[in-house]
Each structure stands twice: as C-alpha cells, then as structure tokens.
Amino acid sequence: MKTTKAYLVEPLIGTIRIVAIPEENRLAVIRNLIGCDLIDMVQINETLAIVVDDNGLQEALPCVTQLHGYPSPLAGNLLIIGTDEYGETVDVTTEIEDVASRLAIVRPMLHPVFESLNGPRIFGTRLSAMEVHVDQRPPAIVEEGVH
C-alpha cells in the first residue's frame, strides 16, 4: 500500500514524529491523527503545509503551538505535510529537525507562592497564590520506531 510521509505534532506530550499516511482513506486517517472532523490548512511555504483542527481555538486549551512567523496560534494535534506545485499532498522532504525548530509549544506553568505562618500555636507555610508563567519550547523529536 502506498503511503505518504508526514510529521505529527502532539503538543500535549510535546513531541513531533514521523507518520505514514496511507493513500486509501487518507482523509479519515488525517482526521483521526488530528482528532477532529473539520480540518483546515496553514501553508508554511511552497513545499510544506500544516493540517489543523479548524475549530481548535474555540475550546479551552491546555496548550497551543506557535509557528514562527505566523500570527495565530494553532490548537490541537498538527499534521505537517509536503505539498507540490499543484497543492497535492506529497512526502515531506524537509528534515524533522528543521520543522521542529519552526514550532514552539506554548503552555501555562503554575508556580505556587507560599507565605510563612508564625504565631503562638502556628508555624509553617500555606499557599497564598499561584503565579502563571508561559513555557515555550520546540517539540521533542521522537525517533522512528519509538512511539
């Protein structure tokens, strides 16, 4: 069976890996990998595109992915595909390291703030606040055969 090489970004686990998309039932496989029914395409350049959940930004999100140079964040799993001059899906030829370096997974990190308790019968600390910091890092590359 003929397949097309693509990269799957899974921001919840912070990874990018190679996947093979079969020619048969291609759209169903892509929807399953991304985890949605309604997809959209973001063109990176003449030879690369990202397939995204078209409604992904309308939900509460634990994280998003930022494509360097693209103004909007991208939500959910992302499928990086190769495209030819006619817009048809072809094997990705760009190295996975190059694609990963163009992406940043953005997630909130909660940092607890404690206050000291000192009194006649009280000694210790208690949680007084939670500060939110933004963590941004490229997806980790998962080698072939390791899933």
C-alpha positions in Angstrom: 0.0 0.0 0.0 1.4 3.4 -1.0 1.9 5.9 1.9 2.9 9.5 2.3 5.5 10.6 4.9 4.3 13.3 7.2 5.1 14.7 10.7 2.6 14.6 13.6 3.0 17.2 16.3 1.3 16.2 19.6 1.5 19.3 21.8 0.0 17.7 24.9 3.0 15.4 25.2 5.4 17.9 23.5 6.5 15.7 20.6 6.9 15.5 16.8 7.3 12.2 15.0 7.2 10.7 11.5 3.9 9.1 10.4 2.9 7.3 7.3 -0.4 8.3 5.8 -2.0 5.6 3.5 -3.3 6.7 0.2 -6.5 4.7 0.9 -8.8 6.5 3.3 -6.3 9.4 3.6 -8.8 12.0 4.9 -10.2 9.7 7.5 -6.6 8.8 8.7 -5.7 12.5 8.9 -8.9 13.4 10.8 -8.1 10.6 13.2 -4.5 11.7 13.8 -5.6 15.3 14.4 -8.6 14.3 16.4 -11.3 16.3 14.6 -13.8 16.3 11.8 -13.3 19.7 10.3 -9.8 20.4 9.1 -8.0 23.5 7.6 -4.6 24.0 6.1 -1.9 26.5 7.0 0.7 26.9 4.3 4.2 27.2 5.7 6.0 27.7 2.4 5.8 26.3 -1.2 6.5 22.7 -0.1 5.1 22.5 3.5 1.7 22.8 5.0 0.1 22.1 8.4 -3.3 20.4 8.7 -5.1 21.7 11.8 -8.4 21.4 13.6 -10.5 24.2 12.1 -12.4 24.8 15.3 -9.5 24.1 17.7 -9.2 27.6 19.0 -12.8 27.7 20.1 -12.3 25.4 23.1 -10.5 25.6 26.4 -6.9 24.7 25.7 -4.1 23.3 27.9 -1.5 24.5 25.3 -1.2 25.8 21.8 1.6 25.6 19.2 3.1 28.7 17.6 4.5 28.6 14.1 7.4 31.2 13.9 6.3 34.0 11.6 2.6 33.0 11.6 0.4 35.4 13.6 -2.2 33.0 15.1 -1.6 30.1 17.5 -2.5 26.6 16.3 -4.6 24.3 18.5 -4.5 20.5 19.0 -2.5 17.9 17.1 -0.9 19.2 13.9 0.0 17.2 10.8 2.9 18.6 8.7 2.6 17.5 5.1 4.5 18.1 1.9 2.8 19.8 -1.0 3.7 20.0 -4.7 3.2 22.9 -7.1 -0.4 21.9 -7.6 -1.2 21.8 -3.8 -1.3 18.0 -3.8 -0.1 16.0 -0.7 3.4 14.5 -1.2 6.2 13.2 1.1 7.7 15.7 3.5 11.3 16.3 2.4 12.3 19.0 4.9 14.2 17.4 7.8 12.2 16.9 11.0 14.7 18.9 13.0 14.1 21.9 10.7 10.3 21.7 11.1 10.6 21.3 14.9 12.8 24.4 15.1 10.0 26.4 13.5 7.5 25.5 16.2 7.1 26.4 19.8 4.6 24.6 22.1 3.2 27.2 24.4 1.8 26.2 27.8 1.0 27.8 31.1 3.0 26.7 34.1 1.6 27.3 37.6 4.1 28.3 40.3 2.9 28.2 43.9 3.6 31.2 46.2 3.7 30.4 49.9 3.5 32.7 52.9 5.1 32.0 56.3 2.8 31.4 59.2 4.2 32.4 62.6 2.1 32.7 65.7 1.7 31.3 69.2 0.5 27.9 68.0 1.0 28.2 64.3 4.3 27.5 62.4 4.7 26.7 58.8 3.6 27.9 55.4 0.5 28.0 53.4 -0.3 28.6 49.7 -1.2 32.2 49.2 -1.3 32.5 45.4 -0.5 30.8 42.1 1.6 32.7 39.5 1.2 31.8 35.9 4.3 31.7 33.7 4.4 30.8 30.0 6.7 28.0 28.9 7.7 27.9 25.2 9.8 25.1 23.7 10.0 23.2 20.4 8.5 19.8 20.3 10.9 16.9 21.1 11.7 14.6 18.2 10.6 11.0 18.7 12.8 8.7 16.6 11.2 6.2 14.2 10.0 3.0 15.8 9.6 4.7 19.2 6.0 5.7 20.0 
